[in-house]
């Protein structure tokens, strides 16, 4: 055992080395147009912005602001953008110190501001085209922050500044540069005309210290070759063995409870191994995919190669995963490659080190899981079991042919292969995970919070005499010419705060509607159907948003405690901002990227939009805490999906139902309302919470398709 721990320590140290080197390399590299030159300049740019505002007010007071011909451009850009653009222009010249000529800085300021100003103008004048571009960027995983994306949009709309406007920008840049000089953040050298950022020695020392912390703050995370350290009740000291890989159990200011800690420790004690049959198949598939791409590579290929490289190292070995918890309580496995909560290839490569004996009962659960992987998860358990029985000979005679002919798609392709090969194996033990997924988890929780038995039956959290139900089909029924698949995505996002405009974008992005007018019409119909069918759920969400708004408006971050688990959710401050500093290891002024800093303020819009989804997610996570704290057998959790070995599936489902009943033994919304009132200290008028209707929690034990 000591030898394994020594190997794990060496492995952790080896993971830190490339991270540290990368961090210091980035610290000594010039920024240019991309990377950290695009983020907001907090430490310097904000000072310039404040000083510019003060000078503008002074000009206005003495009555000469109207004579400044660049003032209309300033009004569009705002002082925040101008301050950022000036400092970024100094960085972007890649000529810090004696080489930063005044003319070079101003030219760069004009170029950066020209793109920003043209983009803002193009966006305002071409709203519909802007939304289409936004959807295309989302599909490609790109962002508007990219200068290239903005430039392409400007060209497509034929929107650019005139020569006169660019000259006005130049005058504005000279004004802002003069402000920055008087402020002292930019200094001019003795021979005039050359500029550099002026940073004091204590400020540089603080940044250097932060840089060293940053070099160790995010090393590459991978599975462990020995069992992770247990967390103590304060949520510290667990996970990896070495100090440079340590992290807090709970992200943000939320507070873990002893039950949360116990749940995470139990998850960390589950040992995994690599499924060699999936590894061999995936290796061939990735090689063929790479050969088709030729010199071109994509993210999907990189992810697959990373997973297979890690699987190769772990072949024939036992390994474990560290666990962390986000601010809502949701549990995550800590690993960059080969994550149990990752994509299908990762899940297909993993199986339990412990095995389940092959019996008639376990084969039934295995067959049901196999049918689920092949896309038959909407039928009854008997039909799923029979589907595998009917196709077992075909699976055995030609596994590759059957697998390709019944391709389940990207979501479960390799999991289906692992399940099929286990079904046809002669092994006396079964090691693959058999999962049970909640049906519309968010709606399940909201239906119980509201006490809406109709929605609870539609989401299978209460039994229905006709067997498994489908909420999406119920919503689609009153909409002419539309089926469940047309409404699924928008309805799925209802518990997470989707707006009607968000529905329109979703319908266009999914290709369900080809034009925006068609999408708007369908979104209106879906919204009307949802209001009629699940009005009680929307009432709960409306209360949460309203309570969150009233607290946020007086500067209070809403928080609540889950009665059954003791986990306390504290919503985060507004938003993260990036910092830019200018130094190297010798203390010389250069450009580098710093980490994130949180603003000490409450963003009302962010609180309102996040209240309902965060509240639902916190109860979703609380169910995981309850289950995992009492389950000492192998378990695999992906938020609202629980998995274990086939001979333990029935016992795990029974425990889930018991924990669900315990979770809602208290009226969740009313309990939260009392806490919101206490946070307002009697000075905030919290709206009355909707009273939960009578609801038979005990009946949920008989809901066999709640997790299926």
C-alpha positions as CSV (number, residue, x, y, z in Angstrom):
1,X,0.0,0.0,0.0
2,X,2.8,2.4,0.9
3,X,4.4,1.7,-2.5
4,X,1.1,2.6,-4.3
5,X,0.9,5.9,-2.3
6,X,4.5,6.7,-3.3
7,X,3.7,6.1,-6.9
8,X,0.6,8.3,-6.6
9,X,2.6,11.1,-5.1
10,X,5.1,10.9,-7.9
11,X,2.2,11.0,-10.4
12,X,0.7,14.1,-8.8
13,X,4.1,15.9,-8.8
14,X,4.6,15.0,-12.5
15,X,1.1,16.6,-13.2
16,X,2.1,19.9,-11.6
17,X,5.4,20.4,-13.4
18,X,3.9,21.1,-16.9
19,X,1.3,23.4,-15.3
20,X,3.9,25.4,-13.5
21,X,6.0,25.7,-16.6
22,X,3.0,26.7,-18.7
23,X,2.0,29.4,-16.2
24,X,5.5,31.0,-16.1
25,X,5.8,30.8,-19.8
26,X,2.5,32.7,-20.2
27,X,3.8,35.3,-17.7
28,X,6.7,36.1,-19.9
29,X,4.9,36.2,-23.2
30,X,3.5,39.2,-24.9
31,X,-0.3,39.4,-25.4
32,X,-1.0,40.6,-28.9
33,X,-4.6,40.8,-30.0
34,X,-5.9,37.7,-28.4
35,X,-5.8,35.9,-25.0
36,X,-5.5,38.1,-22.0
37,X,-5.4,41.4,-24.1
38,X,-9.2,41.0,-24.5
39,X,-10.2,40.8,-20.8
40,X,-11.2,43.7,-18.7
41,X,-8.3,45.7,-17.2
42,X,-9.4,45.9,-13.5
43,X,-6.3,47.2,-11.8
44,X,-5.4,49.9,-14.3
45,X,-8.2,50.4,-16.8
46,X,-10.8,50.9,-14.1
47,X,-8.6,53.7,-12.6
48,X,-8.4,55.4,-16.0
49,X,-12.2,55.0,-16.6
50,X,-12.9,56.7,-13.2
51,X,-10.6,59.6,-14.0
52,X,-12.1,60.0,-17.5
53,X,-15.6,60.3,-15.9
54,X,-14.3,62.9,-13.5
55,X,-12.7,65.0,-16.4
56,X,-15.9,64.7,-18.4
57,X,-17.9,66.0,-15.5
58,X,-15.5,68.9,-15.1
59,X,-15.8,69.8,-18.8
60,X,-19.6,69.6,-18.5
61,X,-19.5,71.9,-15.4
62,X,-17.6,74.6,-17.0
63,X,-19.8,74.4,-20.1
64,X,-17.3,73.3,-22.8
65,X,-18.2,69.6,-23.1
66,X,-20.5,70.3,-26.1
67,X,-17.6,71.8,-28.0
68,X,-15.7,68.5,-27.9
69,X,-16.4,66.9,-31.3
70,X,-15.4,63.4,-30.0
71,X,-18.0,63.4,-27.3
72,X,-20.8,61.5,-29.2
73,X,-18.3,58.6,-29.7
74,X,-17.5,58.7,-26.0
75,X,-21.2,58.3,-25.2
76,X,-21.5,55.2,-27.3
77,X,-18.3,53.5,-26.1
78,X,-18.6,54.5,-22.4
79,X,-15.7,55.3,-20.1
80,X,-15.3,51.6,-19.1
81,X,-14.6,50.6,-22.6
82,X,-12.3,53.6,-23.3
83,X,-10.2,53.0,-20.2
84,X,-9.8,49.3,-21.1
85,X,-9.0,50.1,-24.7
86,X,-6.2,52.5,-23.9
87,X,-4.4,50.2,-21.5
88,X,-4.9,47.2,-23.9
89,X,-3.5,49.4,-26.6
90,X,-0.3,49.9,-24.6
91,X,-0.1,46.1,-24.0
92,X,-1.0,45.2,-27.6
93,X,1.9,47.3,-29.1
94,X,4.2,44.7,-27.6
95,X,6.5,47.6,-27.1
96,X,6.5,48.3,-23.4
97,X,9.0,50.8,-21.9
98,X,11.2,53.0,-24.2
99,X,9.7,51.4,-27.4
100,X,6.1,52.4,-26.8
101,X,5.7,55.4,-29.0
102,X,2.9,57.8,-28.5
103,X,1.8,57.5,-32.2
104,X,1.8,53.6,-32.0
105,X,-0.3,53.6,-28.9
106,X,-2.9,56.0,-30.4
107,X,-3.0,54.1,-33.7
108,X,-3.7,50.9,-31.8
109,X,-6.4,52.6,-29.7
110,X,-8.1,53.8,-32.9
111,X,-8.0,50.3,-34.4
112,X,-9.4,48.6,-31.2
113,X,-12.0,51.2,-30.6
114,X,-13.0,51.3,-34.3
115,X,-13.9,47.6,-34.2
116,X,-15.8,47.9,-30.9
117,X,-17.7,51.0,-32.0
118,X,-18.6,49.5,-35.4
119,X,-19.7,46.3,-33.8
120,X,-22.0,48.1,-31.4
121,X,-23.5,50.1,-34.2
122,X,-23.9,47.0,-36.4
123,X,-25.6,45.1,-33.6
124,X,-28.1,47.9,-32.9
125,X,-28.9,48.3,-36.6
126,X,-29.2,44.6,-37.5
127,X,-30.9,42.9,-34.6
128,X,-32.3,40.0,-36.5
129,X,-29.0,39.2,-38.3
130,X,-27.2,39.6,-35.0
131,X,-29.3,36.9,-33.4
132,X,-28.7,34.5,-36.3
133,X,-24.9,35.1,-36.0
134,X,-25.2,34.4,-32.3
135,X,-26.8,31.1,-32.9
136,X,-24.2,30.1,-35.5
137,X,-21.4,31.1,-33.0
138,X,-23.0,28.9,-30.3
139,X,-23.2,25.9,-32.6
140,X,-19.4,26.3,-33.3
141,X,-18.6,26.9,-29.7
142,X,-17.2,30.4,-30.5
143,X,-17.7,33.7,-28.7
144,X,-18.5,37.3,-29.6
145,X,-15.4,38.3,-27.6
146,X,-13.3,37.2,-30.6
147,X,-12.2,40.2,-32.6
148,X,-12.4,38.0,-35.7
149,X,-16.1,37.3,-35.0
150,X,-16.8,40.9,-34.6
151,X,-14.9,41.9,-37.7
152,X,-16.8,39.3,-39.8
153,X,-20.1,40.7,-38.5
154,X,-19.1,44.2,-39.4
155,X,-18.1,43.2,-42.9
156,X,-21.4,41.3,-43.3
157,X,-23.4,44.3,-42.3
158,X,-21.2,46.7,-44.3
159,X,-20.9,48.8,-41.1
160,X,-17.7,50.7,-40.5
161,X,-16.5,54.1,-39.4
162,X,-15.8,56.9,-41.8
163,X,-12.4,58.6,-42.0
164,X,-13.8,61.6,-40.1
165,X,-15.0,59.3,-37.3
166,X,-11.7,57.6,-37.1
167,X,-10.0,61.0,-36.7
168,X,-12.4,61.8,-33.9
169,X,-11.4,58.5,-32.2
170,X,-7.8,59.6,-32.5
171,X,-8.6,62.9,-30.7
172,X,-10.5,60.9,-28.0
173,X,-7.5,58.6,-27.6
174,X,-5.2,61.6,-27.0
175,X,-7.6,63.0,-24.4
176,X,-7.7,59.6,-22.5
177,X,-3.9,59.3,-22.8
178,X,-3.5,62.7,-21.2
179,X,-5.9,61.7,-18.4
180,X,-3.9,58.5,-17.8
181,X,-0.6,60.4,-17.7
182,X,-2.0,62.9,-15.1
183,X,-3.3,59.9,-13.1
184,X,0.2,58.4,-13.1
185,X,-0.7,54.9,-14.4
186,X,1.1,55.7,-17.6
187,X,4.4,57.6,-17.6
188,X,6.3,59.3,-20.4
189,X,10.0,58.8,-20.7
190,X,12.5,61.6,-20.4
191,X,13.0,61.8,-24.2
192,X,9.3,62.3,-24.7
193,X,7.0,60.4,-26.9
194,X,7.5,57.0,-25.3
195,X,5.2,55.4,-22.8
196,X,5.0,52.5,-20.3
197,X,2.6,51.4,-17.6
198,X,3.8,52.6,-14.1
199,X,3.5,50.0,-11.4
200,X,4.9,50.4,-7.9
201,X,7.2,47.8,-6.4
202,X,4.8,46.6,-3.7
203,X,2.1,46.1,-6.4
204,X,4.5,44.0,-8.5
205,X,5.4,41.9,-5.5
206,X,1.8,41.2,-4.8
207,X,1.2,40.1,-8.4
208,X,4.3,37.9,-8.4
209,X,3.0,36.1,-5.3
210,X,-0.4,35.7,-7.0
211,X,1.4,34.4,-10.1
212,X,3.1,31.7,-8.1
213,X,-0.2,30.7,-6.5
214,X,-1.8,30.6,-10.0
215,X,0.9,28.3,-11.2
216,X,-0.3,25.7,-8.6
217,X,-3.9,26.6,-8.5
218,X,-5.1,24.5,-11.4
219,X,-2.9,21.5,-12.1
220,X,-4.1,18.8,-14.4
221,X,-6.5,16.5,-12.5
222,X,-6.5,12.8,-13.1
223,X,-7.7,9.6,-11.4
224,X,-5.8,8.3,-8.4
225,X,-4.0,5.0,-8.1
226,X,-4.9,4.8,-4.4
227,X,-8.0,5.7,-2.5
228,X,-8.4,9.5,-2.0
229,X,-8.0,11.0,1.5
230,X,-11.3,11.4,3.3
231,X,-12.6,14.9,3.9
232,X,-13.1,16.1,7.5
233,X,-16.4,17.6,8.7
234,X,-15.2,21.1,7.7
235,X,-14.7,19.9,4.1
236,X,-10.9,20.2,4.0
237,X,-8.0,17.9,3.9
238,X,-9.4,15.3,1.5
239,X,-8.8,14.2,-2.1
240,X,-5.3,14.1,-3.5
241,X,-2.3,13.3,-1.3
242,X,0.0,16.2,-2.0
243,X,-0.5,19.8,-1.0
244,X,-0.1,21.2,-4.5
245,X,-3.1,19.3,-5.8
246,X,-5.4,20.2,-2.9
247,X,-8.7,22.1,-3.3
248,X,-11.6,23.0,-1.1
249,X,-14.5,20.5,-1.1
250,X,-17.2,23.2,-1.6
251,X,-16.9,25.9,-4.2
252,X,-17.7,29.5,-3.1
253,X,-19.2,30.5,0.2
254,X,-21.8,27.7,0.5
255,X,-21.4,25.5,3.6
256,X,-21.0,21.7,3.6
257,X,-22.8,19.6,6.2
258,X,-21.5,16.3,7.8
259,X,-23.9,14.5,5.5
260,X,-22.4,16.2,2.4
261,X,-18.9,15.2,3.6
262,X,-20.0,11.6,4.2
263,X,-21.6,11.4,0.8
264,X,-18.4,12.6,-1.0
265,X,-16.2,10.2,1.0
266,X,-18.4,7.3,0.0
267,X,-18.2,8.3,-3.6
268,X,-14.4,8.5,-3.4
269,X,-14.2,5.0,-2.0
270,X,-15.5,3.4,-5.2
271,X,-12.8,1.6,-7.3
272,X,-12.9,1.6,-11.1
273,X,-11.0,-0.3,-13.8
274,X,-10.8,0.0,-17.6
275,X,-13.0,-2.0,-20.0
276,X,-10.4,-3.4,-22.3
277,X,-12.9,-4.4,-25.1
278,X,-14.1,-0.8,-25.3
279,X,-10.5,0.5,-25.2
280,X,-9.5,-1.7,-28.2
281,X,-12.6,-0.8,-30.2
282,X,-12.3,2.9,-29.5
283,X,-8.5,2.9,-30.3
284,X,-9.2,1.6,-33.8
285,X,-12.1,4.0,-34.3
286,X,-10.0,7.0,-33.3
287,X,-7.1,6.0,-35.6
288,X,-9.6,5.7,-38.5
289,X,-11.1,9.1,-37.6
290,X,-7.7,10.8,-37.4
291,X,-6.7,9.4,-40.8
292,X,-9.8,10.8,-42.4
293,X,-9.1,14.2,-40.9
294,X,-5.6,14.2,-42.3
295,X,-3.7,17.3,-41.2
296,X,-6.8,18.9,-39.7
297,X,-7.6,18.1,-36.0
298,X,-10.7,19.0,-34.0
299,X,-11.7,19.1,-30.3
300,X,-13.5,15.8,-30.5
301,X,-10.3,14.0,-31.6
302,X,-8.2,15.7,-28.9
303,X,-10.7,14.6,-26.2
304,X,-10.8,11.0,-27.5
305,X,-7.0,10.8,-27.6
306,X,-6.7,12.2,-24.1
307,X,-9.2,9.6,-22.8
308,X,-7.5,6.7,-24.5
309,X,-4.0,7.8,-23.4
310,X,-5.2,7.9,-19.8
311,X,-7.0,4.6,-20.2
312,X,-3.8,3.0,-21.6
313,X,-1.9,4.1,-18.4
314,X,-4.6,2.6,-16.2
315,X,-5.2,-0.7,-18.0
316,X,-5.3,-3.6,-15.6
317,X,-5.1,-1.3,-12.5
318,X,-7.6,-0.1,-9.9
319,X,-8.1,3.6,-9.6
320,X,-10.3,6.1,-7.8
321,X,-11.8,9.5,-8.3
322,X,-11.7,12.6,-6.1
323,X,-15.0,14.5,-5.7
324,X,-15.9,18.1,-5.3
325,X,-19.1,20.1,-4.7
326,X,-20.3,23.3,-6.3
327,X,-22.1,26.1,-4.6
328,X,-25.5,24.4,-5.0
329,X,-24.3,21.1,-3.6
330,X,-24.0,19.2,-6.9
331,X,-21.2,16.6,-6.7
332,X,-18.6,16.3,-9.5
333,X,-15.7,13.8,-10.1
334,X,-12.4,15.6,-10.3
335,X,-10.6,14.6,-13.5
336,X,-9.8,16.2,-16.8
337,X,-9.6,13.1,-19.0
338,X,-11.7,10.0,-18.5
339,X,-14.4,11.6,-16.2
340,X,-17.3,9.4,-15.1
341,X,-19.6,12.4,-15.8
342,X,-18.0,13.1,-19.2
343,X,-19.1,12.0,-22.6
344,X,-20.0,8.6,-23.9
345,X,-16.5,7.4,-24.5
346,X,-15.4,8.1,-21.0
347,X,-18.4,6.3,-19.5
348,X,-17.9,3.3,-21.9
349,X,-14.3,2.9,-20.9
350,X,-15.0,2.7,-17.2
351,X,-16.4,-0.1,-15.1
352,X,-16.3,-1.1,-11.5
353,X,-13.4,-3.0,-10.0
354,X,-15.9,-5.0,-7.9
355,X,-18.1,-7.4,-9.8
356,X,-21.7,-8.6,-9.6
357,X,-22.5,-12.3,-9.7
358,X,-24.3,-13.4,-12.9
359,X,-27.8,-14.7,-11.9
360,X,-31.2,-14.6,-13.5
361,X,-32.1,-11.4,-11.5
362,X,-28.8,-9.6,-12.4
363,X,-29.1,-10.6,-16.1
364,X,-32.6,-9.0,-16.2
365,X,-31.2,-5.7,-14.9
366,X,-28.3,-6.0,-17.3
367,X,-30.6,-6.5,-20.2
368,X,-32.8,-3.5,-19.2
369,X,-29.7,-1.4,-19.1
370,X,-28.5,-2.6,-22.5
371,X,-31.9,-1.8,-24.0
372,X,-31.6,1.7,-22.5
373,X,-28.2,2.2,-24.1
374,X,-29.7,1.2,-27.5
375,X,-32.4,3.9,-27.2
376,X,-35.3,1.8,-25.9
377,X,-35.6,3.6,-22.6
378,X,-39.2,4.8,-23.2
379,X,-40.9,1.4,-23.2
380,X,-41.8,-0.8,-20.2
381,X,-39.3,-2.8,-18.3
382,X,-40.7,-6.1,-19.7
383,X,-40.5,-4.8,-23.2
384,X,-36.9,-3.7,-22.7
385,X,-35.9,-7.1,-21.3
386,X,-37.7,-8.9,-24.1
387,X,-36.0,-6.7,-26.8
388,X,-32.5,-7.9,-25.6
389,X,-33.8,-11.6,-25.4
390,X,-35.1,-11.4,-28.9
391,X,-31.8,-9.9,-30.2
392,X,-29.3,-11.9,-28.1
393,X,-28.5,-14.4,-30.9
394,X,-27.8,-11.5,-33.3
395,X,-25.5,-9.8,-30.7
396,X,-23.6,-13.1,-30.2
397,X,-23.2,-14.1,-33.9
398,X,-22.2,-10.6,-35.3
399,X,-21.7,-8.1,-32.5
400,X,-20.1,-5.5,-34.8
401,X,-22.9,-5.8,-37.4
402,X,-25.6,-5.6,-34.8
403,X,-23.9,-2.6,-33.0
404,X,-23.6,-0.6,-36.2
405,X,-27.1,-1.5,-37.4
406,X,-28.6,-0.3,-34.2
407,X,-26.3,2.6,-33.6
408,X,-27.7,4.6,-30.6
409,X,-25.8,7.8,-31.5
410,X,-23.2,9.8,-29.7
411,X,-24.8,9.8,-26.3
412,X,-24.4,6.0,-25.6
413,X,-22.5,4.4,-28.5
414,X,-19.6,3.0,-26.5
415,X,-21.8,2.3,-23.5
416,X,-24.0,0.2,-25.7
417,X,-21.0,-1.8,-26.9
418,X,-19.9,-2.4,-23.4
419,X,-23.4,-3.5,-22.3
420,X,-23.8,-5.7,-25.4
421,X,-20.5,-7.5,-25.0
422,X,-21.3,-8.1,-21.3
423,X,-24.6,-9.6,-22.3
424,X,-22.9,-12.1,-24.6
425,X,-19.9,-12.8,-22.3
426,X,-19.3,-16.1,-20.5
427,X,-17.9,-14.4,-17.5
428,X,-19.5,-15.2,-14.1
429,X,-19.2,-11.6,-13.0
430,X,-20.6,-8.3,-14.3
431,X,-18.5,-5.2,-13.8
432,X,-20.4,-2.6,-15.9
433,X,-22.5,0.2,-14.4
434,X,-26.3,-0.1,-14.7
435,X,-27.8,3.3,-14.4
436,X,-31.3,4.6,-13.5
437,X,-32.0,8.1,-14.9
438,X,-34.7,10.5,-13.6
439,X,-37.5,11.4,-16.0
440,X,-37.6,15.2,-16.2
441,X,-35.8,15.7,-12.8
442,X,-36.4,19.4,-12.5
443,X,-40.1,19.0,-13.1
444,X,-40.2,16.1,-10.6
445,X,-38.8,18.3,-7.8
446,X,-41.0,21.3,-8.7
447,X,-44.1,19.2,-8.9
448,X,-43.6,18.0,-5.3
449,X,-42.6,21.5,-4.1
450,X,-46.0,22.7,-5.5
451,X,-47.9,19.5,-4.5
452,X,-49.1,19.1,-8.1
453,X,-50.2,15.4,-8.4
454,X,-51.0,15.8,-12.1
455,X,-47.4,16.9,-13.0
456,X,-46.0,14.3,-10.6
457,X,-47.8,11.5,-12.5
458,X,-46.8,13.0,-15.8
459,X,-43.1,13.0,-14.7
460,X,-43.5,9.5,-13.1
461,X,-42.7,10.6,-9.6
462,X,-46.1,9.3,-8.7
463,X,-47.3,6.0,-10.3
464,X,-49.8,6.1,-13.1
465,X,-52.3,3.2,-13.9
466,X,-51.1,3.2,-17.5
467,X,-47.4,2.8,-16.7
468,X,-44.6,5.1,-17.8
469,X,-45.8,8.7,-18.8
470,X,-44.2,11.4,-20.9
471,X,-44.5,15.0,-19.9
472,X,-43.3,16.3,-23.3
473,X,-46.1,14.4,-25.0
474,X,-48.6,15.9,-22.6
475,X,-47.4,19.4,-23.4
476,X,-47.4,18.8,-27.2
477,X,-50.9,17.3,-27.2
478,X,-52.9,20.6,-27.6
479,X,-50.4,21.9,-30.2
480,X,-51.6,21.0,-33.7
481,X,-49.1,19.2,-35.9
482,X,-46.4,18.9,-33.2
483,X,-45.0,15.9,-31.3
484,X,-42.9,15.4,-28.1
485,X,-39.6,15.9,-29.8
486,X,-40.6,19.3,-31.1
487,X,-41.3,20.6,-27.6
488,X,-38.8,18.6,-25.6
489,X,-35.9,21.0,-25.4
490,X,-37.9,24.2,-24.5
491,X,-40.0,22.4,-21.9
492,X,-37.0,20.7,-20.4
493,X,-35.5,24.1,-19.7
494,X,-38.6,25.5,-17.9
495,X,-37.3,24.6,-14.4
496,X,-34.1,26.4,-15.2
497,X,-35.6,29.7,-16.1
498,X,-35.9,29.7,-19.9
499,X,-37.7,32.7,-21.3
500,X,-40.0,32.8,-24.3
501,X,-37.2,34.4,-26.3
502,X,-34.9,31.6,-25.1
503,X,-37.5,29.1,-26.4
504,X,-37.4,30.8,-29.8
505,X,-33.6,30.5,-30.0
506,X,-33.7,26.9,-28.9
507,X,-36.3,26.0,-31.6
508,X,-34.1,27.6,-34.2
509,X,-30.9,26.1,-32.9
510,X,-32.4,22.6,-32.8
511,X,-33.6,23.0,-36.4
512,X,-37.3,22.4,-35.3
513,X,-38.2,25.7,-36.9
514,X,-36.6,27.1,-40.1
515,X,-37.6,30.8,-39.7
516,X,-37.9,33.1,-36.7
517,X,-41.6,33.9,-37.2
518,X,-42.4,30.2,-37.2
519,X,-40.3,29.8,-34.0
520,X,-42.0,32.7,-32.3
521,X,-45.5,31.2,-33.1
522,X,-44.5,27.7,-31.8
523,X,-42.8,29.2,-28.7
524,X,-46.1,31.1,-27.9
525,X,-48.1,27.8,-28.3
526,X,-45.6,25.9,-26.0
527,X,-45.7,28.7,-23.4
528,X,-49.5,28.7,-23.4
529,X,-49.6,25.0,-23.1
530,X,-47.1,25.0,-20.2
531,X,-49.1,27.8,-18.4
532,X,-52.3,25.7,-18.6
533,X,-50.7,22.4,-17.7
534,X,-48.1,23.4,-15.1
535,X,-49.3,26.7,-13.7
536,X,-48.5,25.6,-10.1
537,X,-44.9,25.0,-11.0
538,X,-44.6,28.4,-12.6
539,X,-46.1,30.0,-9.5
540,X,-43.3,28.5,-7.4
541,X,-40.7,29.8,-9.8
542,X,-42.3,33.2,-9.8
543,X,-42.1,33.3,-6.0
544,X,-38.4,32.4,-6.0
545,X,-37.6,35.0,-8.6
546,X,-39.5,37.7,-6.7
547,X,-38.0,36.9,-3.3
548,X,-34.5,36.8,-4.9
549,X,-35.1,40.2,-6.5
550,X,-36.2,41.9,-3.3
551,X,-33.2,40.6,-1.4
552,X,-30.7,41.5,-4.2
553,X,-32.1,45.0,-4.5
554,X,-31.0,45.8,-0.9
555,X,-27.6,44.1,-1.4
556,X,-28.4,40.7,0.2
557,X,-27.2,37.5,-1.4
558,X,-30.1,35.0,-1.1
559,X,-29.3,31.8,0.8
560,X,-31.2,28.7,2.0
561,X,-30.6,25.5,3.9
562,X,-31.8,22.1,2.8
563,X,-33.5,20.8,6.0
564,X,-32.9,17.1,5.3
565,X,-29.1,17.4,4.7
566,X,-28.0,20.6,6.4
567,X,-26.2,21.9,3.3
568,X,-26.4,25.7,3.1
569,X,-26.5,27.3,-0.3
570,X,-25.2,30.9,-0.6
571,X,-25.5,32.5,-4.0
572,X,-22.3,34.0,-5.3
573,X,-21.5,37.7,-5.9
574,X,-22.1,39.2,-9.3
575,X,-19.5,38.2,-11.8
576,X,-15.8,37.4,-12.2
577,X,-13.4,39.9,-13.7
578,X,-10.0,39.4,-15.2
579,X,-6.9,41.2,-14.3
580,X,-3.9,42.2,-16.4
581,X,-0.5,43.0,-14.9
582,X,2.9,43.8,-16.5
583,X,5.9,42.1,-15.1
584,X,8.3,39.2,-15.4
585,X,10.4,37.1,-13.0
586,X,13.0,39.8,-12.8
587,X,10.5,42.5,-12.1
588,X,10.7,44.1,-15.5
589,X,7.5,45.5,-17.0
590,X,5.9,43.1,-19.5
591,X,2.5,41.6,-20.1
592,X,0.9,38.6,-18.4
593,X,-2.5,37.2,-17.5
594,X,-3.7,37.1,-13.9
595,X,-6.5,35.1,-12.4
596,X,-10.1,35.9,-11.6
597,X,-11.3,38.3,-9.0
598,X,-14.8,38.5,-7.6
599,X,-16.6,41.8,-7.2
600,X,-18.2,42.4,-3.8
601,X,-21.6,43.4,-5.1
602,X,-24.9,41.7,-5.9
603,X,-26.1,41.6,-9.5
604,X,-29.9,41.8,-9.3
605,X,-30.5,40.4,-12.8
606,X,-28.1,37.5,-12.2
607,X,-29.9,36.6,-8.9
608,X,-33.3,36.8,-10.5
609,X,-32.4,34.6,-13.5
610,X,-30.6,32.1,-11.3
611,X,-32.9,31.7,-8.3
612,X,-35.3,29.1,-9.6
613,X,-32.7,26.9,-11.4
614,X,-30.3,27.1,-8.4
615,X,-33.0,26.2,-6.0
616,X,-34.1,23.2,-8.0
617,X,-30.5,22.1,-8.5
618,X,-29.8,22.3,-4.8
619,X,-32.7,19.9,-4.0
620,X,-31.6,17.7,-6.8
621,X,-28.1,17.6,-5.2
622,X,-29.5,17.1,-1.7
623,X,-31.1,13.8,-2.9
624,X,-27.6,12.7,-4.0
625,X,-26.2,13.6,-0.6
626,X,-28.9,11.6,1.2
627,X,-28.5,8.6,-1.0
628,X,-24.7,8.5,-1.2
629,X,-24.3,9.1,2.6
630,X,-26.2,5.9,3.2
631,X,-24.9,3.8,0.4
632,X,-21.6,2.0,1.0
633,X,-21.6,-0.2,-2.2
634,X,-20.3,0.8,-5.6
635,X,-22.2,3.9,-7.0
636,X,-21.8,6.2,-10.0
637,X,-23.7,9.5,-9.9
638,X,-24.3,12.0,-12.7
639,X,-26.5,14.5,-11.0
640,X,-30.0,13.0,-11.5
641,X,-28.8,9.7,-12.7
642,X,-27.7,6.9,-10.2
643,X,-25.8,3.8,-11.2
644,X,-24.5,0.7,-9.5
645,X,-23.9,-3.0,-10.1
646,X,-26.9,-5.0,-11.5
647,X,-27.5,-7.1,-8.4
648,X,-27.8,-3.9,-6.3
649,X,-30.1,-1.9,-8.6
650,X,-33.3,-2.8,-6.8
651,X,-31.9,-1.9,-3.4
652,X,-30.5,1.4,-4.7
653,X,-33.9,2.4,-6.2
654,X,-35.6,1.6,-2.9
655,X,-33.1,3.9,-1.1
656,X,-33.7,6.7,-3.6
657,X,-37.4,6.6,-3.0
658,X,-36.9,6.6,0.8
659,X,-34.5,9.6,0.6
660,X,-36.9,11.4,-1.7
661,X,-39.7,11.1,0.8
662,X,-37.4,12.3,3.6
663,X,-36.2,15.2,1.5
664,X,-39.7,16.6,1.1
665,X,-40.9,15.9,4.6
666,X,-40.7,19.7,5.0
667,X,-42.4,22.2,2.7
668,X,-39.3,23.3,0.8
669,X,-40.6,26.6,-0.5
670,X,-42.2,27.7,2.7
671,X,-39.0,26.8,4.6
672,X,-37.0,28.9,2.2
673,X,-39.5,31.8,2.6
674,X,-38.9,31.9,6.3
675,X,-35.1,32.0,5.7
676,X,-35.5,34.8,3.1
677,X,-37.5,36.8,5.6
678,X,-34.8,36.4,8.3
679,X,-32.2,37.5,5.8
680,X,-34.1,40.7,5.1
681,X,-34.0,41.4,8.8
682,X,-37.6,42.4,8.8
683,X,-36.9,45.3,6.4
684,X,-37.6,43.5,3.2
685,X,-41.1,42.5,2.1
686,X,-40.8,38.9,1.0
687,X,-43.9,37.8,-1.0
688,X,-46.1,35.0,0.4
689,X,-45.0,31.6,-0.8
690,X,-47.5,29.3,-2.5
691,X,-48.8,26.7,-0.1
692,X,-48.0,23.2,-1.1
693,X,-51.2,21.3,-1.9
694,X,-51.9,17.9,-0.2
695,X,-49.5,15.4,-1.6
696,X,-49.1,11.7,-0.8
697,X,-45.4,11.3,-0.5
698,X,-45.6,7.7,0.5
699,X,-47.2,6.9,-2.9
700,X,-43.9,7.8,-4.5
701,X,-42.4,4.5,-3.3
702,X,-44.6,2.8,-5.9
703,X,-43.4,4.9,-8.8
704,X,-41.3,2.4,-10.6
705,X,-40.5,4.6,-13.6
706,X,-39.4,7.7,-11.5
707,X,-35.8,6.5,-12.0
708,X,-35.6,4.2,-15.0
